[in-house]
Structures are given as structure tokens and as C-alpha cells.
């Protein structure tokens, strides 16, 4: 029952639906503040914001975890998926986060792998509630290739079908809005 805010994402949502030729869908807009949007018959019926990207930045730059991470390391898909799997296990995300530190301390993961694991934990936590839902139609991801790739990997691992849209969703939404004026 708490308020939530959308600031322009509706243009991307409208454009992605047009491109997909659908009027109902679950859409995800990954980012600093990731949005999950439910649209039914062309109307937004529900949306939630998750601070996934911001929490990643805070944990990796301003917490004890950041002292063990090599943020210049390449994305490690297998390690990312380990984080996603761990996030789906019983227990608190606050406890799972501490494992980022201990996996490094006990040399089970390298400093270069730890950011991928942290990302997997946080994105997996975001998806945990959503994975319980039955998605017969693909979830539509809207965003940069780097972020939608991570969400695609996590969703596919959780057996949730998905498809991605980039900037073309914004342009399609703006064009459609301009055409109605």
C-alpha cells in the first residue's frame, strides 16, 4: 500500500507493446531503479520499483564488500548464475550478501568474479517474487544490452520466457504518441 513512481517509462512500455503487437504483458525495465510493470488490455494495472542497481552500487562501492571486489573484471556468466541460484534459496538476502565477502576471504571466488556473483544475488532477489508467477507469454525486457543480458540469463535460468527491446521501444512509443496528437 505504499506509493510508487514512474517517470517516463510509460513511453518505453507503450512502444515495446506496439513492437510486440501485444496489449497485455509483464514488462521489466532494468536499471538503477528497476521497474516491473503489468499491462492488461493497454492499461498499466500494476508496477513495482526495485532498487537493485542502486543497492549494487552501494554494496560494491561503499560497504565492506567493495574491499574484496575487482569492479574491472569481466562479467562471469557462470558465477552470476551461481548468485541467482543462491538468491532463490531459503534465507535472508542480507545473509546471502555476506557470502560475497566470505567467498573472497576463503578464496572460493576471485575478486574479479565477485561482482558477477553480487549482481546475480541482487537480480535473483528481485526475480524471486516474480518467478512464482506463471508467465505464459514472454516477459518483455526494455533497456541497455548489458542489463537486459543479465536479466535474460536469470529469467531463462528460472524458466521464464523473455524477449528484449532497447532504444527502439522509446522511439516507437514517442512516434506513436506524436501520431495521436
GICOR-V253700 format. One record per residue. N is the residue number from 1. RES is the residue in three letters. BURIAL is + if it has 9 or more other C-alpha atoms within 8 Angstrom, else -. Layout:
BEGIN
N/RES/BURIAL  N/RES/BURIAL
END
This chain:
BEGIN
1/UNK/-  2/UNK/-  3/UNK/-  4/UNK/-  5/UNK/-  6/UNK/-  7/UNK/-  8/UNK/-  9/UNK/-  10/UNK/-  11/UNK/+  12/UNK/+  13/UNK/+  14/UNK/+  15/UNK/+  16/UNK/+  17/UNK/+  18/UNK/+  19/UNK/+  20/UNK/-  21/UNK/-  22/UNK/-  23/UNK/+  24/UNK/+  25/UNK/+  26/UNK/+  27/UNK/+  28/UNK/+  29/UNK/+  30/UNK/+  31/UNK/+  32/UNK/-  33/UNK/+  34/UNK/+  35/UNK/+  36/UNK/+  37/UNK/+  38/UNK/+  39/UNK/+  40/UNK/+  41/UNK/-  42/UNK/-  43/UNK/-  44/UNK/+  45/UNK/-  46/UNK/-  47/UNK/+  48/UNK/-  49/UNK/+  50/UNK/-  51/UNK/+  52/UNK/+  53/UNK/+  54/UNK/+  55/UNK/+  56/UNK/+  57/UNK/+  58/UNK/+  59/UNK/+  60/UNK/+  61/UNK/-  62/UNK/-  63/UNK/+  64/UNK/-  65/UNK/+  66/UNK/+  67/UNK/-  68/UNK/+  69/UNK/+  70/UNK/+  71/UNK/-  72/UNK/-  73/UNK/+  74/UNK/-  75/UNK/-  76/UNK/-  77/UNK/-  78/UNK/-  79/UNK/+  80/UNK/+  81/UNK/+  82/UNK/+  83/UNK/+  84/UNK/+  85/UNK/+  86/UNK/+  87/UNK/+  88/UNK/+  89/UNK/-  90/UNK/-  91/UNK/-  92/UNK/-  93/UNK/+  94/UNK/-  95/UNK/-  96/UNK/+  97/UNK/+  98/UNK/+  99/UNK/-  100/UNK/+  101/UNK/+  102/UNK/-  103/UNK/+  104/UNK/+  105/UNK/-  106/UNK/-  107/UNK/-  108/UNK/-  109/UNK/+  110/UNK/-  111/UNK/+  112/UNK/+  113/UNK/+  114/UNK/+  115/UNK/+  116/UNK/+  117/UNK/+  118/UNK/+  119/UNK/+  120/UNK/+  121/UNK/+  122/UNK/+  123/UNK/+  124/UNK/+  125/UNK/+  126/UNK/+  127/UNK/+  128/UNK/+  129/UNK/-  130/UNK/-  131/UNK/+  132/UNK/-  133/UNK/-  134/UNK/-  135/UNK/-  136/UNK/-  137/UNK/-  138/UNK/+  139/UNK/+  140/UNK/+  141/UNK/+  142/UNK/+  143/UNK/+  144/UNK/-  145/UNK/-  146/UNK/-  147/UNK/+  148/UNK/+  149/UNK/-  150/UNK/-  151/UNK/+  152/UNK/+  153/UNK/+  154/UNK/+  155/UNK/+  156/UNK/+  157/UNK/-  158/UNK/-  159/UNK/-  160/UNK/+  161/UNK/+  162/UNK/+  163/UNK/+  164/UNK/+  165/UNK/+  166/UNK/+  167/UNK/+  168/UNK/+  169/UNK/+  170/UNK/+  171/UNK/+  172/UNK/+  173/UNK/+  174/UNK/+  175/UNK/-  176/UNK/+  177/UNK/-  178/UNK/-  179/UNK/-  180/UNK/-  181/UNK/-
END
